[in-house]
Amino acid sequence: MILTITPNTGLDRVIFVQGFAWGKTIRADSAAWGMGGKATDASLVLGELGEPNLATGFAAGETGERMVRMLMQHPATRCDFVWVDGETRTNYILVERSQRTQSTITVAGLHVRPEHVAELEQRVAEVLPRARCAVVGGSLPAGVSPELYPRLIGQAKTHNVPVILDASGDALRAGVAALPTVVKPNRDELESLAGRALTTEQEIVAAARVLVAQGIGLVVATDGPRGLWAVTADETLHAPVLAIEAVNTAGAGDALVAGLAMGLARGWPWREGLRWGIAAAAAVCLTPGTAVCRRDDVHHLLDQVVITPWRPAR
């Protein structure tokens, strides 16, 4: 069983338009709902793939209840959220079709008290002995210190459970210091850790190697159309993005995490978890809803994944 932990849960409302302009009434072409928190995104993908998982974190209100129903449409997914004050947030993703661009607006909603944090840590401690992998991800709601992530990672390591961290900002920096098994930063997040701009492949790989040297087992650095670099102490791999017609790219990175989590839970080599994650990420891009994918698409795309040893350009 894979445990996913999302302190700042959410749902995404994805709105597709042609020709957005401020100050005008814009009629949407279509709209879709999707998951909106990094680790719960991974749970949604894992559920579609039939991989047993338990989603926990903080949730609230009618939006939180709707989120739980969406997750539990898959029999492989169970939920055990700590219910707090406020409302699970709704994120708004605007996809402009003609320019092939998209932007996300996030809205805070959860109100978390210290007793809620203590309850979450207790629930995690109770389930970790049955977990094969843990995913910790996303932003932190008001009232939750970034130090929650090091504590959760420490709990997982105490039970010898491999843990994947996917976060940003202070939460990412605090979590990295606890040396999780895997970290999956995008280029912006890796730049924030490195403290400098990373424009070339060599610079991205070098920054990832710094994290590996500190004791992280695998760093998977993504950079949009340039694909990803997977760096361990023994090797550096590169995988280009798959040639697909993307509908909505939101949640693709979280689907990559889902594949990596499957690999860790099943004891696969790094490369096989990457292969499933890359296929799942591409499958998510084929649907309008964030982190929504179809199992058949994932299986179809697996054969298109190319992972090769990375060599610096001369």
C-alpha positions as YAML, in Angstrom:
chain: A
units: angstrom
residues:
- id: 1
  name: MET
  ca: [0.00, 0.00, 0.00]
- id: 2
  name: ILE
  ca: [1.21, 3.50, -0.89]
- id: 3
  name: LEU
  ca: [0.49, 6.31, 1.59]
- id: 4
  name: THR
  ca: [-0.03, 9.83, 0.21]
- id: 5
  name: ILE
  ca: [-0.01, 12.84, 2.54]
- id: 6
  name: THR
  ca: [-1.45, 16.18, 1.37]
- id: 7
  name: PRO
  ca: [-1.60, 18.97, 3.97]
- id: 8
  name: ASN
  ca: [-3.24, 21.47, 1.57]
- id: 9
  name: THR
  ca: [-5.87, 19.53, -0.34]
- id: 10
  name: GLY
  ca: [-7.78, 21.02, -3.24]
- id: 11
  name: LEU
  ca: [-9.81, 20.52, -6.37]
- id: 12
  name: ASP
  ca: [-9.05, 22.09, -9.74]
- id: 13
  name: ARG
  ca: [-11.67, 23.76, -11.92]
- id: 14
  name: VAL
  ca: [-10.15, 23.76, -15.39]
- id: 15
  name: ILE
  ca: [-11.66, 26.30, -17.82]
- id: 16
  name: PHE
  ca: [-10.88, 26.27, -21.55]
- id: 17
  name: VAL
  ca: [-11.19, 29.50, -23.54]
- id: 18
  name: GLN
  ca: [-10.27, 30.97, -26.92]
- id: 19
  name: GLY
  ca: [-8.78, 34.47, -26.92]
- id: 20
  name: PHE
  ca: [-8.70, 35.59, -23.29]
- id: 21
  name: ALA
  ca: [-8.71, 39.36, -22.66]
- id: 22
  name: TRP
  ca: [-9.10, 41.40, -19.47]
- id: 23
  name: GLY
  ca: [-12.19, 43.58, -19.16]
- id: 24
  name: LYS
  ca: [-14.36, 41.42, -21.40]
- id: 25
  name: THR
  ca: [-16.90, 38.67, -20.88]
- id: 26
  name: ILE
  ca: [-15.25, 35.42, -21.94]
- id: 27
  name: ARG
  ca: [-17.37, 32.43, -22.85]
- id: 28
  name: ALA
  ca: [-15.66, 29.18, -21.97]
- id: 29
  name: ASP
  ca: [-15.44, 26.44, -24.59]
- id: 30
  name: SER
  ca: [-15.65, 23.78, -21.89]
- id: 31
  name: ALA
  ca: [-14.71, 23.07, -18.29]
- id: 32
  name: ALA
  ca: [-13.65, 20.08, -16.21]
- id: 33
  name: TRP
  ca: [-12.96, 19.11, -12.61]
- id: 34
  name: GLY
  ca: [-9.73, 17.54, -11.43]
- id: 35
  name: MET
  ca: [-7.69, 16.91, -8.31]
- id: 36
  name: GLY
  ca: [-5.75, 19.84, -6.89]
- id: 37
  name: GLY
  ca: [-3.15, 18.73, -4.33]
- id: 38
  name: LYS
  ca: [0.14, 17.11, -5.34]
- id: 39
  name: ALA
  ca: [-0.04, 13.92, -3.27]
- id: 40
  name: THR
  ca: [-3.79, 13.48, -3.77]
- id: 41
  name: ASP
  ca: [-3.12, 13.89, -7.50]
- id: 42
  name: ALA
  ca: [-0.79, 10.92, -7.18]
- id: 43
  name: SER
  ca: [-3.50, 8.98, -5.36]
- id: 44
  name: LEU
  ca: [-5.98, 9.67, -8.16]
- id: 45
  name: VAL
  ca: [-3.52, 8.28, -10.72]
- id: 46
  name: LEU
  ca: [-2.64, 5.30, -8.53]
- id: 47
  name: GLY
  ca: [-6.32, 4.51, -8.14]
- id: 48
  name: GLU
  ca: [-6.83, 4.53, -11.91]
- id: 49
  name: LEU
  ca: [-3.90, 2.14, -12.26]
- id: 50
  name: GLY
  ca: [-5.35, -0.19, -9.62]
- id: 51
  name: GLU
  ca: [-2.46, 0.37, -7.19]
- id: 52
  name: PRO
  ca: [-3.59, 0.16, -3.52]
- id: 53
  name: ASN
  ca: [-3.13, 3.50, -1.78]
- id: 54
  name: LEU
  ca: [-4.35, 5.47, 1.22]
- id: 55
  name: ALA
  ca: [-4.80, 9.25, 0.92]
- id: 56
  name: THR
  ca: [-4.54, 11.37, 4.05]
- id: 57
  name: GLY
  ca: [-3.92, 15.00, 4.96]
- id: 58
  name: PHE
  ca: [-6.22, 17.88, 5.87]
- id: 59
  name: ALA
  ca: [-9.66, 18.39, 4.31]
- id: 60
  name: ALA
  ca: [-12.69, 20.55, 5.02]
- id: 61
  name: GLY
  ca: [-16.19, 21.42, 3.91]
- id: 62
  name: GLU
  ca: [-18.22, 20.45, 0.87]
- id: 63
  name: THR
  ca: [-15.22, 20.72, -1.44]
- id: 64
  name: GLY
  ca: [-13.35, 18.28, 0.78]
- id: 65
  name: GLU
  ca: [-16.25, 15.85, 0.61]
- id: 66
  name: ARG
  ca: [-16.35, 16.16, -3.16]
- id: 67
  name: MET
  ca: [-12.60, 15.50, -3.31]
- id: 68
  name: VAL
  ca: [-13.00, 12.32, -1.26]
- id: 69
  name: ARG
  ca: [-15.76, 11.08, -3.56]
- id: 70
  name: MET
  ca: [-13.54, 11.69, -6.57]
- id: 71
  name: LEU
  ca: [-10.66, 9.76, -5.02]
- id: 72
  name: MET
  ca: [-12.84, 6.87, -3.90]
- id: 73
  name: GLN
  ca: [-14.38, 6.29, -7.31]
- id: 74
  name: HIS
  ca: [-11.42, 3.91, -7.67]
- id: 75
  name: PRO
  ca: [-11.66, 0.80, -5.45]
- id: 76
  name: ALA
  ca: [-7.87, 0.79, -5.00]
- id: 77
  name: THR
  ca: [-7.98, 4.14, -3.13]
- id: 78
  name: ARG
  ca: [-8.99, 4.63, 0.50]
- id: 79
  name: CYS
  ca: [-9.18, 7.95, 2.36]
- id: 80
  name: ASP
  ca: [-8.46, 8.90, 5.97]
- id: 81
  name: PHE
  ca: [-8.31, 12.69, 6.12]
- id: 82
  name: VAL
  ca: [-8.17, 14.87, 9.22]
- id: 83
  name: TRP
  ca: [-11.16, 17.19, 8.94]
- id: 84
  name: VAL
  ca: [-10.35, 20.78, 9.84]
- id: 85
  name: ASP
  ca: [-12.02, 24.20, 9.75]
- id: 86
  name: GLY
  ca: [-12.65, 26.23, 6.62]
- id: 87
  name: GLU
  ca: [-12.97, 24.69, 3.16]
- id: 88
  name: THR
  ca: [-10.72, 22.59, 0.97]
- id: 89
  name: ARG
  ca: [-9.50, 25.07, -1.65]
- id: 90
  name: THR
  ca: [-10.62, 25.28, -5.26]
- id: 91
  name: ASN
  ca: [-7.90, 26.15, -7.77]
- id: 92
  name: TYR
  ca: [-8.83, 27.73, -11.08]
- id: 93
  name: ILE
  ca: [-6.81, 26.74, -14.15]
- id: 94
  name: LEU
  ca: [-7.35, 28.86, -17.26]
- id: 95
  name: VAL
  ca: [-6.30, 27.13, -20.49]
- id: 96
  name: GLU
  ca: [-6.03, 29.43, -23.52]
- id: 97
  name: ARG
  ca: [-6.41, 27.12, -26.51]
- id: 98
  name: SER
  ca: [-5.22, 29.38, -29.33]
- id: 99
  name: GLN
  ca: [-1.91, 30.28, -27.67]
- id: 100
  name: ARG
  ca: [-1.51, 26.89, -25.95]
- id: 101
  name: THR
  ca: [-0.84, 28.51, -22.59]
- id: 102
  name: GLN
  ca: [-2.33, 28.04, -19.15]
- id: 103
  name: SER
  ca: [-2.25, 29.73, -15.75]
- id: 104
  name: THR
  ca: [-3.35, 28.64, -12.29]
- id: 105
  name: ILE
  ca: [-5.01, 30.72, -9.57]
- id: 106
  name: THR
  ca: [-4.93, 29.19, -6.09]
- id: 107
  name: VAL
  ca: [-7.17, 30.24, -3.22]
- id: 108
  name: ALA
  ca: [-6.45, 29.47, 0.45]
- id: 109
  name: GLY
  ca: [-9.24, 27.78, 2.38]
- id: 110
  name: LEU
  ca: [-8.14, 25.45, 5.18]
- id: 111
  name: HIS
  ca: [-7.81, 26.60, 8.80]
- id: 112
  name: VAL
  ca: [-5.58, 24.16, 10.64]
- id: 113
  name: ARG
  ca: [-5.06, 24.16, 14.41]
- id: 114
  name: PRO
  ca: [-2.14, 22.54, 16.32]
- id: 115
  name: GLU
  ca: [-4.36, 19.66, 17.44]
- id: 116
  name: HIS
  ca: [-5.14, 18.89, 13.81]
- id: 117
  name: VAL
  ca: [-1.42, 18.66, 13.02]
- id: 118
  name: ALA
  ca: [-0.88, 16.32, 15.97]
- id: 119
  name: GLU
  ca: [-3.76, 14.14, 14.82]
- id: 120
  name: LEU
  ca: [-2.37, 13.86, 11.30]
- id: 121
  name: GLU
  ca: [1.05, 12.84, 12.59]
- id: 122
  name: GLN
  ca: [-0.57, 10.23, 14.81]
- id: 123
  name: ARG
  ca: [-2.56, 8.76, 11.92]
- id: 124
  name: VAL
  ca: [0.54, 8.63, 9.75]
- id: 125
  name: ALA
  ca: [2.46, 6.86, 12.51]
- id: 126
  name: GLU
  ca: [-0.30, 4.26, 12.80]
- id: 127
  name: VAL
  ca: [-0.43, 3.40, 9.09]
- id: 128
  name: LEU
  ca: [3.28, 3.56, 8.19]
- id: 129
  name: PRO
  ca: [4.03, -0.01, 9.37]
- id: 130
  name: ARG
  ca: [1.70, -1.23, 6.58]
- id: 131
  name: ALA
  ca: [3.00, 1.13, 3.88]
- id: 132
  name: ARG
  ca: [5.44, 0.20, 1.11]
- id: 133
  name: CYS
  ca: [6.04, 3.82, 0.09]
- id: 134
  name: ALA
  ca: [4.99, 7.31, 1.23]
- id: 135
  name: VAL
  ca: [4.40, 10.43, -0.89]
- id: 136
  name: VAL
  ca: [4.55, 13.81, 0.85]
- id: 137
  name: GLY
  ca: [3.60, 16.73, -1.30]
- id: 138
  name: GLY
  ca: [2.15, 20.11, -2.00]
- id: 139
  name: SER
  ca: [2.00, 23.47, -0.30]
- id: 140
  name: LEU
  ca: [1.18, 24.03, 3.36]
- id: 141
  name: PRO
  ca: [-2.00, 25.73, 4.60]
- id: 142
  name: ALA
  ca: [-2.01, 28.58, 7.10]
- id: 143
  name: GLY
  ca: [-1.18, 27.39, 10.58]
- id: 144
  name: VAL
  ca: [1.16, 24.59, 9.46]
- id: 145
  name: SER
  ca: [4.91, 24.99, 9.84]
- id: 146
  name: PRO
  ca: [7.30, 23.79, 7.13]
- id: 147
  name: GLU
  ca: [8.81, 21.59, 9.85]
- id: 148
  name: LEU
  ca: [5.86, 19.23, 9.39]
- id: 149
  name: TYR
  ca: [7.58, 17.77, 6.32]
- id: 150
  name: PRO
  ca: [10.83, 16.81, 8.08]
- id: 151
  name: ARG
  ca: [8.82, 15.19, 10.84]
- id: 152
  name: LEU
  ca: [6.73, 13.16, 8.38]
- id: 153
  name: ILE
  ca: [9.83, 12.13, 6.43]
- id: 154
  name: GLY
  ca: [11.52, 11.17, 9.68]
- id: 155
  name: GLN
  ca: [8.53, 9.01, 10.63]
- id: 156
  name: ALA
  ca: [8.73, 7.18, 7.31]
- id: 157
  name: LYS
  ca: [12.47, 6.60, 7.63]
- id: 158
  name: THR
  ca: [11.99, 5.23, 11.15]
- id: 159
  name: HIS
  ca: [9.76, 2.52, 9.64]
- id: 160
  name: ASN
  ca: [12.14, 1.97, 6.68]
- id: 161
  name: VAL
  ca: [9.46, 3.24, 4.30]
- id: 162
  name: PRO
  ca: [10.86, 4.99, 1.21]
- id: 163
  name: VAL
  ca: [9.44, 8.50, 0.88]
- id: 164
  name: ILE
  ca: [9.02, 10.82, -2.11]
- id: 165
  name: LEU
  ca: [8.94, 14.59, -1.57]
- id: 166
  name: ASP
  ca: [7.29, 16.92, -4.09]
- id: 167
  name: ALA
  ca: [6.94, 20.45, -2.75]
- id: 168
  name: SER
  ca: [8.12, 24.02, -3.24]
- id: 169
  name: GLY
  ca: [9.38, 27.01, -1.27]
- id: 170
  name: ASP
  ca: [10.05, 26.66, 2.44]
- id: 171
  name: ALA
  ca: [8.31, 23.28, 2.55]
- id: 172
  name: LEU
  ca: [10.69, 21.92, -0.08]
- id: 173
  name: ARG
  ca: [13.79, 23.30, 1.63]
- id: 174
  name: ALA
  ca: [12.74, 21.92, 5.02]
- id: 175
  name: GLY
  ca: [11.83, 18.54, 3.55]
- id: 176
  name: VAL
  ca: [15.07, 18.18, 1.57]
- id: 177
  name: ALA
  ca: [17.05, 18.70, 4.77]
- id: 178
  name: ALA
  ca: [15.43, 15.52, 6.14]
- id: 179
  name: LEU
  ca: [16.89, 13.53, 3.19]
- id: 180
  name: PRO
  ca: [13.87, 11.78, 1.66]
- id: 181
  name: THR
  ca: [14.45, 8.85, -0.69]
- id: 182
  name: VAL
  ca: [13.32, 10.77, -3.78]
- id: 183
  name: VAL
  ca: [12.87, 14.47, -4.56]
- id: 184
  name: LYS
  ca: [11.07, 15.61, -7.72]
- id: 185
  name: PRO
  ca: [11.68, 19.31, -8.34]
- id: 186
  name: ASN
  ca: [10.86, 21.19, -11.51]
- id: 187
  name: ARG
  ca: [13.49, 23.62, -12.76]
- id: 188
  name: ASP
  ca: [12.09, 26.57, -10.79]
- id: 189
  name: GLU
  ca: [12.09, 24.56, -7.57]
- id: 190
  name: LEU
  ca: [15.60, 23.26, -8.21]
- id: 191
  name: GLU
  ca: [16.76, 26.83, -8.82]
- id: 192
  name: SER
  ca: [15.31, 27.87, -5.46]
- id: 193
  name: LEU
  ca: [17.33, 25.11, -3.77]
- id: 194
  name: ALA
  ca: [20.50, 25.92, -5.70]
- id: 195
  name: GLY
  ca: [20.14, 29.68, -5.18]
- id: 196
  name: ARG
  ca: [20.89, 30.46, -8.80]
- id: 197
  name: ALA
  ca: [19.47, 30.25, -12.32]
- id: 198
  name: LEU
  ca: [19.86, 26.89, -14.08]
- id: 199
  name: THR
  ca: [19.67, 27.38, -17.82]
- id: 200
  name: THR
  ca: [21.62, 24.49, -19.29]
- id: 201
  name: GLU
  ca: [21.29, 20.74, -18.93]
- id: 202
  name: GLN
  ca: [24.70, 20.64, -17.28]
- id: 203
  name: GLU
  ca: [23.62, 23.17, -14.65]
- id: 204
  name: ILE
  ca: [20.42, 21.26, -13.89]
- id: 205
  name: VAL
  ca: [22.27, 17.97, -13.53]
- id: 206
  name: ALA
  ca: [24.98, 19.56, -11.38]
- id: 207
  name: ALA
  ca: [22.37, 21.00, -9.00]
- id: 208
  name: ALA
  ca: [20.65, 17.60, -8.76]
- id: 209
  name: ARG
  ca: [23.99, 15.94, -8.01]
- id: 210
  name: VAL
  ca: [24.52, 18.29, -5.08]
- id: 211
  name: LEU
  ca: [21.31, 16.95, -3.51]
- id: 212
  name: VAL
  ca: [22.33, 13.35, -4.17]
- id: 213
  name: ALA
  ca: [25.71, 14.02, -2.53]
- id: 214
  name: GLN
  ca: [23.84, 15.16, 0.58]
- id: 215
  name: GLY
  ca: [22.19, 11.74, 0.88]
- id: 216
  name: ILE
  ca: [19.04, 11.76, -1.30]
- id: 217
  name: GLY
  ca: [18.72, 8.54, -3.27]
- id: 218
  name: LEU
  ca: [17.16, 9.90, -6.47]
- id: 219
  name: VAL
  ca: [16.54, 13.41, -7.77]
- id: 220
  name: VAL
  ca: [14.17, 13.67, -10.73]
- id: 221
  name: ALA
  ca: [14.46, 17.16, -12.19]
- id: 222
  name: THR
  ca: [11.84, 18.15, -14.76]
- id: 223
  name: ASP
  ca: [12.02, 21.02, -17.22]
- id: 224
  name: GLY
  ca: [8.88, 21.08, -19.34]
- id: 225
  name: PRO
  ca: [9.54, 20.41, -23.03]
- id: 226
  name: ARG
  ca: [13.16, 19.43, -22.36]
- id: 227
  name: GLY
  ca: [12.03, 16.38, -20.42]
- id: 228
  name: LEU
  ca: [13.62, 15.13, -17.20]
- id: 229
  name: TRP
  ca: [16.92, 14.10, -15.69]
- id: 230
  name: ALA
  ca: [17.03, 11.31, -13.09]
- id: 231
  name: VAL
  ca: [20.18, 11.50, -10.98]
- id: 232
  name: THR
  ca: [21.48, 8.93, -8.49]
- id: 233
  name: ALA
  ca: [24.93, 8.34, -7.03]
- id: 234
  name: ASP
  ca: [25.61, 5.79, -9.77]
- id: 235
  name: GLU
  ca: [24.06, 7.21, -12.92]
- id: 236
  name: THR
  ca: [22.29, 10.09, -14.64]
- id: 237
  name: LEU
  ca: [19.42, 9.32, -17.01]
- id: 238
  name: HIS
  ca: [17.53, 11.54, -19.42]
- id: 239
  name: ALA
  ca: [14.04, 11.10, -20.82]
- id: 240
  name: PRO
  ca: [12.46, 13.42, -23.41]
- id: 241
  name: VAL
  ca: [8.77, 14.29, -23.28]
- id: 242
  name: LEU
  ca: [6.49, 12.09, -25.32]
- id: 243
  name: ALA
  ca: [5.10, 13.34, -28.63]
- id: 244
  name: ILE
  ca: [1.45, 13.92, -27.72]
- id: 245
  name: GLU
  ca: [-1.18, 16.61, -28.30]
- id: 246
  name: ALA
  ca: [-1.55, 17.97, -24.76]
- id: 247
  name: VAL
  ca: [-4.97, 19.12, -23.57]
- id: 248
  name: ASN
  ca: [-4.06, 20.12, -19.99]
- id: 249
  name: THR
  ca: [-0.60, 19.65, -18.49]
- id: 250
  name: ALA
  ca: [-1.64, 20.28, -14.87]
- id: 251
  name: GLY
  ca: [-0.98, 17.22, -12.72]
- id: 252
  name: ALA
  ca: [1.57, 15.67, -15.07]
- id: 253
  name: GLY
  ca: [4.38, 15.96, -12.53]
- id: 254
  name: ASP
  ca: [2.20, 14.35, -9.89]
- id: 255
  name: ALA
  ca: [1.49, 11.43, -12.22]
- id: 256
  name: LEU
  ca: [5.25, 11.05, -12.59]
- id: 257
  name: VAL
  ca: [5.43, 10.79, -8.80]
- id: 258
  name: ALA
  ca: [2.72, 8.12, -8.88]
- id: 259
  name: GLY
  ca: [4.83, 5.99, -11.21]
- id: 260
  name: LEU
  ca: [7.90, 6.44, -9.03]
- id: 261
  name: ALA
  ca: [5.86, 5.45, -5.97]
- id: 262
  name: MET
  ca: [4.64, 2.30, -7.73]
- id: 263
  name: GLY
  ca: [8.23, 1.42, -8.49]
- id: 264
  name: LEU
  ca: [9.36, 1.87, -4.91]
- id: 265
  name: ALA
  ca: [6.37, -0.04, -3.51]
- id: 266
  name: ARG
  ca: [7.01, -2.96, -5.87]
- id: 267
  name: GLY
  ca: [10.78, -2.97, -5.51]
- id: 268
  name: TRP
  ca: [11.40, -2.09, -9.17]
- id: 269
  name: PRO
  ca: [14.65, -0.59, -10.46]
- id: 270
  name: TRP
  ca: [14.60, 3.23, -10.73]
- id: 271
  name: ARG
  ca: [14.30, 3.05, -14.51]
- id: 272
  name: GLU
  ca: [11.05, 1.04, -14.44]
- id: 273
  name: GLY
  ca: [9.35, 3.41, -12.00]
- id: 274
  name: LEU
  ca: [10.43, 6.30, -14.22]
- id: 275
  name: ARG
  ca: [8.99, 4.55, -17.26]
- id: 276
  name: TRP
  ca: [5.57, 4.18, -15.64]
- id: 277
  name: GLY
  ca: [5.69, 7.72, -14.29]
- id: 278
  name: ILE
  ca: [6.53, 9.24, -17.67]
- id: 279
  name: ALA
  ca: [3.74, 7.28, -19.36]
- id: 280
  name: ALA
  ca: [1.26, 8.31, -16.65]
- id: 281
  name: ALA
  ca: [2.34, 11.96, -16.95]
- id: 282
  name: ALA
  ca: [1.70, 11.93, -20.68]
- id: 283
  name: ALA
  ca: [-1.65, 10.19, -20.17]
- id: 284
  name: VAL
  ca: [-2.73, 12.93, -17.76]
- id: 285
  name: CYS
  ca: [-1.96, 15.56, -20.43]
- id: 286
  name: LEU
  ca: [-4.46, 13.88, -22.77]
- id: 287
  name: THR
  ca: [-7.47, 14.68, -20.55]
- id: 288
  name: PRO
  ca: [-9.03, 18.02, -19.52]
- id: 289
  name: GLY
  ca: [-9.13, 17.27, -15.78]
- id: 290
  name: THR
  ca: [-6.06, 17.76, -13.59]
- id: 291
  name: ALA
  ca: [-4.39, 14.40, -12.74]
- id: 292
  name: VAL
  ca: [-7.15, 12.53, -14.56]
- id: 293
  name: CYS
  ca: [-5.90, 9.74, -16.79]
- id: 294
  name: ARG
  ca: [-7.08, 6.54, -18.43]
- id: 295
  name: ARG
  ca: [-5.38, 3.26, -17.66]
- id: 296
  name: ASP
  ca: [-5.44, 2.20, -21.31]
- id: 297
  name: ASP
  ca: [-3.61, 5.39, -22.31]
- id: 298
  name: VAL
  ca: [-0.87, 4.72, -19.75]
- id: 299
  name: HIS
  ca: [-0.35, 1.17, -21.04]
- id: 300
  name: HIS
  ca: [-0.34, 2.39, -24.64]
- id: 301
  name: LEU
  ca: [2.25, 5.09, -23.91]
- id: 302
  name: LEU
  ca: [4.64, 2.82, -22.01]
- id: 303
  name: ASP
  ca: [6.23, 1.57, -25.21]
- id: 304
  name: GLN
  ca: [6.92, 5.14, -26.34]
- id: 305
  name: VAL
  ca: [9.02, 6.04, -23.29]
- id: 306
  name: VAL
  ca: [12.73, 6.44, -24.03]
- id: 307
  name: ILE
  ca: [15.22, 6.60, -21.14]
- id: 308
  name: THR
  ca: [18.91, 6.83, -21.92]
- id: 309
  name: PRO
  ca: [22.14, 7.58, -20.04]
- id: 310
  name: TRP
  ca: [22.75, 11.32, -20.06]
- id: 311
  name: ARG
  ca: [25.99, 12.64, -21.50]
- id: 312
  name: PRO
  ca: [26.97, 16.33, -21.31]
- id: 313
  name: ALA
  ca: [27.03, 18.15, -24.62]
- id: 314
  name: ARG
  ca: [30.51, 18.80, -25.95]
...
